[in-house]
Amino acid sequence: MDTMTAAFRYLNAGYAVIPVWPDQRKNPHLSTFIEYNDRLPTHAEWRRWSNRWPRCNVALITGYWGLVALDFDDEGSYRCWCDTAGFGLRGQTWTVATRRGYHVWFKSRLDPKKSKNYLCQCGQSHEVLLRAKGGYCIVPPSIHHTGARYQTVHKVSPFVIDTPSDLFRVSWVPKQRKKPATANTVSLSPKFGDVRIEHLIPPAVDIPNGRGAYKAHCPFHQDSKPSAWVNVEQQRFGCNACWPGLWWDVANVWAKMQNISNGQALRELRR
């Protein structure tokens, strides 16, 4: 099945589907997809995107359309969740095999809130990312950058739940955020040369918040009031309007600004 045909099927099912780069970083082709939190892309938009990016992968926006996904990076974490919090749900909801793990899809009746990581208390370091508001998740017939194809293993409708917290009532707890670094500066990885995040997106204020982030104007949408942030110490950028809960590094930002792939951005920055 080609990308555009798959996109049309997702649209007809009422899912907000967007094009993403087929490289390792899996970023959206679109500079921002915030408008598709409130409306579905049109078939005409997807025809235009398919012509412009014929080799793109496809992803579904999570959270705003009721869809949420549990993103397991490995077989062990998936099996642990099935045996504990997800007992009885295996095979009962749409499940996609990725290169190493699984995406398990659900439909939430209530507000699923923001994306969040959960850890299992079994002592085996099992973890899962709940992709909800502010996120997206790659779906078939996309191809992983290693050549592996995303494949549906349980072809059923997403199981309906009241809220994603229902999926973690046994053994699994929210992962605690790490405290920000206390050092005044953090050395920048040499792979980005002399380019720093504040060179690309200057801070709009002089004083950071408690996490070390400065308010900034987002270059990817009309931003009269600073809705973005840059962390100079960690060399990260995020926009609370475009991608709440997510962040990009220097290469991500450069790629989006130049409308190139992340791999090409890395090569340019290394020069």
DRENTIVEX-704254 format. One record per residue: x, z negated, y of N, C-alpha, C in turn. Coordinates in steps of 0.05 Angstrom, whole numbers, padded with zeros to 5 digits, always signed. Layout:
% DRENTIVEX-704254
XZYXZYXZY/...
% end
This chain:
% DRENTIVEX-704254
+00017+00000-00024+00000+00000+00000+00018+00000+00025/+00012+00018+00044+00028+00019+00068+00020-00004+00087/+00037-00008+00107+00033-00031+00125+00007-00029+00141/+00001-00005+00152-00023-00003+00168-00048-00007+00152/-00049+00003+00127-00072-00001+00110-00076-00031+00104/-00054-00045+00099-00055-00073+00094-00065-00088+00119/-00055-00080+00142-00063-00093+00167-00093-00090+00172/-00103-00066+00166-00132-00061+00170-00148-00079+00151/-00139-00083+00127-00154-00100+00108-00154-00129+00118/-00132-00138+00129-00131-00165+00139-00150-00168+00164/-00150-00147+00181-00167-00148+00204-00197-00148+00196/-00203-00131+00176-00231-00130+00167-00240-00157+00154/-00221-00172+00144-00227-00198+00132-00229-00220+00154/-00223-00213+00179-00225-00232+00201-00199-00247+00206/-00176-00237+00198-00150-00250+00201-00134-00236+00223/-00121-00252+00240-00105-00241+00261-00077-00234+00250/-00072-00209+00247-00047-00199+00234-00029-00186+00255/-00003-00193+00254+00016-00183+00274+00040-00171+00260/+00055-00153+00274+00079-00141+00262+00103-00159+00266/+00120-00162+00246+00145-00178+00249+00169-00162+00239/+00192-00169+00249+00217-00156+00241+00222-00161+00211/+00233-00142+00197+00238-00146+00168+00266-00157+00163/+00278-00169+00183+00305-00180+00180+00304-00210+00173/+00327-00223+00173+00329-00250+00163+00314-00270+00181/+00312-00265+00207+00300-00285+00224+00269-00283+00225/+00258-00260+00217+00229-00257+00214+00213-00262+00240/+00224-00254+00262+00210-00258+00288+00189-00236+00292/+00169-00242+00308+00149-00221+00315+00161-00199+00331/+00151-00175+00327+00159-00152+00344+00148-00156+00372/+00125-00169+00375+00113-00173+00401+00127-00194+00417/+00130-00190+00443+00143-00210+00460+00127-00235+00461/+00101-00233+00458+00083-00257+00455+00058-00248+00440/+00048-00267+00424+00023-00261+00410+00001-00281+00417/+00004-00294+00440-00014-00315+00447-00042-00305+00451/-00046-00280+00460-00073-00270+00464-00089-00267+00438/-00074-00265+00415-00087-00262+00389-00095-00289+00377/-00090-00310+00392-00102-00336+00384-00132-00336+00390/-00140-00318+00409-00168-00318+00417-00183-00293+00409/-00168-00271+00403-00181-00247+00394-00165-00233+00373/-00178-00217+00356-00163-00202+00335-00151-00178+00348/-00127-00169+00338-00117-00143+00346-00137-00121+00339/-00136-00100+00353-00154-00077+00347-00140-00058+00327/-00156-00041+00315-00145-00020+00297-00127-00001+00313/-00135+00004+00338-00119+00022+00355-00092+00009+00361/-00091-00017+00366-00065-00030+00371-00048-00028+00346/-00060-00031+00323-00044-00030+00298-00034-00002+00293/-00049+00018+00299-00039+00046+00296-00015+00050+00314/-00016+00040+00338+00006+00043+00357+00030+00027+00347/+00026+00003+00337+00048-00013+00327+00061+00000+00302/+00045+00011+00285+00055+00024+00260+00072+00048+00267/+00064+00063+00287+00079+00086+00296+00106+00078+00308/+00105+00056+00323+00129+00046+00336+00148+00032+00317/+00137+00017+00299+00154+00001+00280+00145+00007+00251/+00150+00031+00241+00139+00039+00215+00149+00022+00191/+00171+00007+00195+00182-00009+00173+00177-00039+00178/+00159-00046+00195+00154-00074+00201+00141-00088+00177/+00144-00115+00177+00129-00132+00159+00104-00141+00173/+00086-00154+00158+00061-00164+00170+00059-00194+00166/+00047-00208+00185+00043-00237+00184+00016-00244+00195/+00005-00266+00186-00021-00276+00196-00016-00300+00214/-00029-00299+00237-00028-00322+00255-00043-00346+00242/-00031-00369+00243-00043-00392+00230-00055-00411+00251/-00074-00427+00242-00085-00448+00259-00109-00440+00275/-00107-00420+00291-00128-00414+00310-00152-00400+00297/-00149-00388+00274-00170-00374+00260-00179-00389+00235/-00172-00415+00234-00179-00431+00211-00160-00429+00188/-00144-00408+00187-00125-00404+00165-00101-00422+00169/-00093-00435+00147-00068-00450+00147-00053-00444+00121/-00027-00447+00121-00011-00441+00097+00009-00463+00092/+00012-00470+00067+00034-00488+00058+00057-00470+00050/+00080-00473+00064+00103-00456+00059+00124-00472+00043/+00126-00466+00018+00146-00479+00000+00170-00461-00003/+00193-00472+00002+00218-00456+00001+00229-00454-00028/+00219-00471-00046+00230-00470-00073+00208-00477-00093/+00213-00470-00118+00194-00474-00140+00189-00504-00145/+00211-00520-00143+00208-00549-00148+00189-00563-00129/+00191-00556-00103+00173-00569-00084+00144-00561-00089/+00140-00535-00096+00113-00526-00102+00101-00540-00126/+00116-00542-00147+00106-00555-00172+00101-00585-00167/+00118-00597-00151+00115-00626-00144+00088-00630-00129/+00083-00612-00110+00058-00615-00095+00034-00610-00113/+00036-00590-00131+00014-00584-00149+00008-00608-00167/+00029-00622-00175+00026-00645-00194+00017-00670-00180/+00020-00671-00154+00013-00696-00139-00011-00691-00121/-00005-00683-00096-00027-00680-00077-00045-00656-00083/-00034-00635-00095-00050-00611-00099-00062-00608-00127/-00064-00629-00142-00074-00627-00169-00102-00615-00169/-00106-00596-00187-00132-00583-00189-00135-00558-00172/-00116-00554-00153-00118-00532-00134-00102-00508-00142/-00084-00511-00161-00067-00489-00169-00085-00467-00182/-00082-00443-00171-00098-00421-00180-00125-00419-00168/-00133-00438-00151-00159-00439-00139-00160-00429-00111/-00136-00421-00100-00135-00411-00073-00114-00389-00072/-00116-00373-00051-00097-00350-00048-00068-00360-00047/-00052-00350-00065-00024-00359-00067-00006-00334-00068/+00015-00335-00052+00034-00312-00050+00062-00322-00059/+00075-00307-00076+00102-00313-00084+00121-00300-00064/+00140-00316-00054+00161-00306-00036+00186-00302-00053/+00209-00298-00040+00233-00293-00055+00241-00318-00071/+00237-00342-00060+00245-00367-00074+00222-00386-00078/+00201-00384-00063+00180-00404-00065+00152-00391-00064/+00134-00405-00049+00106-00397-00048+00094-00402-00021/+00074-00386-00013+00056-00391+00009+00029-00396-00003/+00018-00420+00002-00008-00427-00009-00028-00429+00014/-00049-00413+00014-00067-00410+00037-00093-00426+00034/-00102-00436+00057-00128-00451+00057-00143-00444+00083/-00168-00450+00083-00186-00447+00106-00195-00474+00115/-00188-00482+00139-00195-00509+00149-00220-00508+00166/-00240-00526+00160-00264-00527+00176-00259-00539+00203/-00242-00559+00204-00236-00573+00229-00210-00564+00241/-00205-00572+00265-00180-00565+00279-00156-00574+00263/-00139-00555+00254-00116-00562+00237-00092-00574+00252/-00094-00575+00279-00072-00585+00295-00047-00568+00293/-00024-00578+00301+00000-00563+00302+00014-00562+00274/+00033-00543+00272+00049-00541+00248+00066-00566+00244/+00071-00573+00219+00084-00598+00213+00098-00597+00186/+00121-00610+00184+00134-00613+00158+00126-00638+00144/+00123-00637+00117+00117-00660+00101+00138-00664+00080/+00144-00689+00074+00164-00696+00053+00150-00711+00030/+00158-00706+00006+00148-00722-00017+00164-00747-00021/+00151-00769-00027+00164-00794-00031+00173-00799-00059/+00176-00777-00075+00184-00779-00102+00214-00783-00105/+00229-00780-00083+00258-00783-00084+00273-00758-00092/+00260-00735-00093+00273-00710-00102+00277-00691-00079/+00274-00699-00054+00278-00683-00030+00260-00658-00029/+00236-00661-00040+00216-00639-00039+00203-00639-00011/+00200-00615-00001+00190-00612+00027+00172-00587+00029/+00153-00588+00047+00135-00565+00052+00129-00564+00082/+00127-00539+00093+00120-00535+00120+00091-00527+00121/+00074-00543+00135+00046-00535+00140+00047-00517+00164/+00040-00491+00160+00038-00472+00182+00010-00472+00193/+00007-00484+00217-00019-00486+00230-00017-00475+00258/-00027-00489+00279-00026-00478+00306+00002-00473+00315/+00006-00450+00328+00033-00444+00338+00050-00429+00318/+00039-00423+00295+00055-00411+00274+00043-00385+00264/+00058-00373+00245+00049-00349+00231+00063-00349+00205/+00053-00333+00186+00064-00333+00159+00063-00305+00148/+00085-00296+00136+00087-00268+00126+00070-00265+00100/+00058-00242+00098+00040-00237+00075+00047-00210+00063/+00037-00204+00038+00040-00178+00026+00027-00156+00043/+00038-00132+00041+00060-00122+00024+00087-00123+00036/+00093-00143+00053+00118-00146+00066+00141-00148+00046/+00165-00140+00055+00189-00141+00039+00209-00160+00051/+00219-00179+00036+00240-00197+00045+00265-00182+00051/+00282-00193+00070+00306-00178+00078+00325-00174+00055/+00322-00189+00033+00339-00185+00009+00328-00162-00009/+00304-00152-00003+00292-00131-00019+00269-00141-00036/+00266-00167-00039+00244-00178-00055+00218-00174-00040/+00197-00168-00055+00171-00163-00043+00153-00189-00045/+00138-00194-00023+00118-00215-00023+00095-00206-00041/+00088-00222-00061+00067-00213-00080+00046-00235-00084/+00021-00227-00085-00001-00245-00090-00001-00253-00120/-00001-00279-00126-00001-00288-00154-00029-00299-00161/-00044-00309-00141-00071-00318-00146-00089-00304-00125/-00102-00283-00134-00118-00266-00116-00147-00277-00114/-00150-00298-00099-00176-00310-00094-00177-00317-00064/-00201-00322-00054-00204-00329-00026-00191-00356-00020/-00181-00360+00005-00170-00386+00012-00190-00408+00007/-00181-00429-00006-00198-00452-00012-00205-00466+00014/-00230-00474+00018-00240-00486+00042-00235-00517+00041/-00223-00527+00062-00218-00556+00064-00229-00566+00091/-00232-00592+00094-00240-00602+00119-00218-00602+00140/-00194-00611+00131-00171-00612+00149-00146-00612+00131/-00123-00601+00140-00099-00600+00124-00089-00628+00114/-00097-00649+00129-00088-00676+00120-00100-00682+00092/-00122-00669+00085-00133-00673+00058-00114-00664+00036/-00095-00647+00043-00076-00637+00023-00052-00655+00019/-00050-00677+00034-00026-00694+00033-00033-00723+00030/-00055-00730+00017-00063-00758+00016-00048-00774-00005/-00033-00760-00023-00019-00774-00044+00011-00766-00042/+00028-00785-00039+00057-00782-00042+00071-00767-00018/+00057-00751-00003+00069-00735+00018+00064-00748+00045/+00085-00749+00062+00083-00761+00088+00096-00742+00109/+00087-00743+00134+00099-00726+00155+00128-00732+00158/+00144-00711+00162+00173-00714+00166+00178-00723+00195/+00194-00743+00198+00200-00754+00224+00220-00736+00238/+00215-00733+00264+00234-00717+00281+00260-00732+00284/+00282-00717+00284+00308-00729+00289+00311-00734+00319/+00324-00756+00326+00329-00761+00354+00348-00741+00366/+00345-00734+00391+00363-00714+00403+00391-00724+00405/+00410-00706+00405+00438-00714+00406+00443-00729+00432/+00461-00749+00431+00467-00765+00454+00491-00756+00470/+00507-00738+00457+00530-00728+00471+00522-00712+00496/+00540-00711+00516+00533-00696+00540+00533-00666+00536/+00550-00657+00518+00551-00628+00512+00554-00624+00482/+00545-00602+00473+00548-00594+00446+00561-00566+00446/+00583-00562+00432+00597-00537+00432+00579-00515+00421/+00581-00492+00434+00565-00469+00426+00579-00454+00403/+00564-00446+00383+00575-00431+00361+00589-00406+00371/+00613-00400+00362+00628-00377+00372+00614-00350+00366/+00595-00350+00348+00581-00324+00342+00565-00314+00365/+00560-00331+00386+00545-00322+00409+00564-00317+00433/+00590-00317+00428+00609-00312+00450+00605-00331+00473/+00606-00320+00497+00603-00337+00521+00575-00338+00532/+00556-00325+00518+00528-00325+00527+00515-00351+00520/+00502-00363+00539+00489-00388+00534+00459-00385+00542/+00443-00403+00531+00414-00402+00534+00406-00404+00564/+00421-00421+00579+00414-00424+00608+00422-00400+00624/+00440-00382+00613+00446-00357+00627+00422-00338+00625/+00409-00339+00602+00386-00321+00598+00360-00331+00610/+00356-00358+00609+00332-00370+00619+00340-00395+00635/+00343-00392+00661+00353-00414+00678+00332-00436+00679/+00340-00462+00678+00322-00484+00682+00309-00483+00709/+00283-00492+00710+00268-00492+00736+00270-00519+00750/+00281-00539+00736+00284-00566+00747+00312-00576+00743/+00319-00597+00756+00346-00608+00754+00349-00631+00734/+00326-00642+00726+00327-00666+00709+00312-00660+00683/+00325-00665+00659+00311-00659+00634+00292-00682+00627/+00275-00677+00607+00258-00698+00597+00273-00716+00577/+00259-00734+00563+00272-00752+00545+00285-00739+00521/+00278-00715+00515+00290-00700+00493+00312-00681+00501/+00319-00682+00527+00340-00664+00536+00331-00636+00543/+00306-00631+00546+00295-00605+00552+00288-00602+00582/+00296-00580+00594+00289-00574+00622+00265-00555+00623/+00247-00559+00642+00225-00540+00646+00237-00514+00655/+00224-00491+00646+00233-00465+00653+00210-00446+00654/+00213-00423+00668+00193-00402+00668+00198-00384+00644/+00177-00379+00629+00179-00362+00606+00181-00333+00615/+00202-00318+00605+00205-00290+00613+00187-00271+00597/+00171-00282+00578+00156-00264+00560+00126-00264+00566/+00118-00277+00588+00091-00275+00597+00090-00283+00627/+00069-00276+00641+00067-00284+00669+00065-00314+00671/+00084-00326+00683+00087-00356+00681+00091-00367+00709/+00070-00371+00725+00072-00381+00752+00081-00410+00752/+00071-00425+00732+00080-00453+00729+00097-00455+00704/+00119-00469+00705+00137-00470+00682+00123-00480+00657/+00120-00463+00637+00107-00471+00612+00127-00470+00589/+00152-00463+00595+00173-00461+00575+00193-00484+00579/+00213-00485+00561+00234-00505+00563+00260-00494+00552/+00282-00504+00562+00308-00497+00550+00323-00523+00546/+00336-00526+00523+00353-00549+00517+00382-00539+00518/+00396-00547+00539+00423-00537+00543+00442-00548+00522/+00438-00573+00514+00455-00585+00493+00452-00571+00466/+00427-00567+00458+00422-00555+00432+00421-00524+00433/+00422-00513+00457+00421-00484+00461+00396-00472+00448/+00373-00483+00456+00347-00474+00445+00328-00469+00468/+00309-00451+00462+00288-00444+00481+00261-00444+00467/+00240-00453+00481+00213-00452+00470+00193-00449+00492/+00170-00438+00485+00148-00435+00505+00123-00448+00494/+00112-00467+00508+00088-00481+00499+00063-00464+00501/+00065-00442+00515+00042-00424+00516+00044-00402+00495/+00067-00390+00492+00071-00368+00473+00073-00378+00444/+00091-00397+00440+00096-00407+00412+00098-00437+00412/+00076-00451+00415+00077-00481+00415+00088-00491+00388/+00108-00509+00391+00120-00521+00367+00143-00506+00355/+00149-00482+00365+00171-00466+00355+00193-00464+00375/+00217-00457+00366+00240-00453+00385+00257-00429+00376/+00272-00418+00395+00289-00395+00390+00318-00402+00399/+00338-00389+00387+00365-00393+00396+00373-00369+00414/+00398-00368+00422+00407-00347+00440+00402-00319+00429/+00408-00315+00404+00405-00289+00392+00375-00281+00392/+00358-00299+00385+00329-00294+00385+00320-00284+00413/+00328-00299+00434+00320-00293+00461+00330-00266+00470/+00356-00261+00464+00368-00235+00471+00354-00212+00458/+00347-00216+00432+00334-00195+00417+00306-00189+00430/+00292-00209+00437+00265-00205+00449+00268-00192+00477/+00288-00200+00492+00291-00189+00519+00298-00159+00517/+00314-00152+00498+00323-00124+00495+00306-00107+00476/+00286-00121+00463+00269-00107+00444+00285-00094+00422/+00304-00109+00411+00320-00100+00389+00318-00120+00366/+00329-00113+00343+00328-00131+00320+00347-00155+00325/+00344-00176+00310+00361-00199+00313+00390-00192+00303/+00391-00176+00282+00418-00167+00273+00433-00152+00294/+00420-00134+00308+00433-00119+00330+00440-00138+00353/+00423-00158+00359+00429-00177+00380+00454-00193+00373/+00456-00201+00348+00480-00216+00340+00505-00199+00343/+00504-00174+00336+00527-00157+00339+00535-00153+00368/+00515-00150+00385+00521-00147+00414+00533-00173+00426/+00522-00196+00418+00532-00221+00429+00560-00227+00419/+00566-00219+00395+00593-00224+00384+00615-00208+00399/+00606-00186+00413+00625-00171+00428+00631-00185+00455/
% end
